[in-house]
Amino acid sequence: MLVRPKKPSREELAKIFKDPRTLKAFEQVFEILPGEINIQQESIDDVQALAESAAAQAVLAIALIQAVEALAEVKAMEPVRQCNCQHDDLTPRYEHATPDHIEPTQIQYQEINSLEVI
């Protein structure tokens, strides 16, 4: 934060500036400038924080690019697997599912007390 300089007296400024309008304008410089410089310093601090954040994000982006390059190198060095299958000569496969329980198809009675399932 800027320390406000000692404001020169009107008599001291009158020695330098003969014109009253210029004298008044120069007096206002001592009132306006310190506040404006403080505001600018705050803006500079904000911009610096944003720049540091952007730099950190750039470093992370470069690290991610290097990781992708490393993965691409590993992928390029692995052996190529080729399928030797010929799908042109395969016929459709039909599956027949059998139920889990036994279903009697024919019942023969030999005796009254016995039952045979075929």
HUBEL-V548689 format. One line per field, one symbol per residue. ss: DSSP state (2 for helix, 1 for strand, 0 for the rest). A space follows every 10 residues. Layout:
BEGIN
ss->???
END
This chain:
BEGIN
ss->0000000002 2222220002 2222222222 2222222222 2222222222 2222222222 2222222222 2222222000 0000000000 0000000000 0000001100 00000110
END
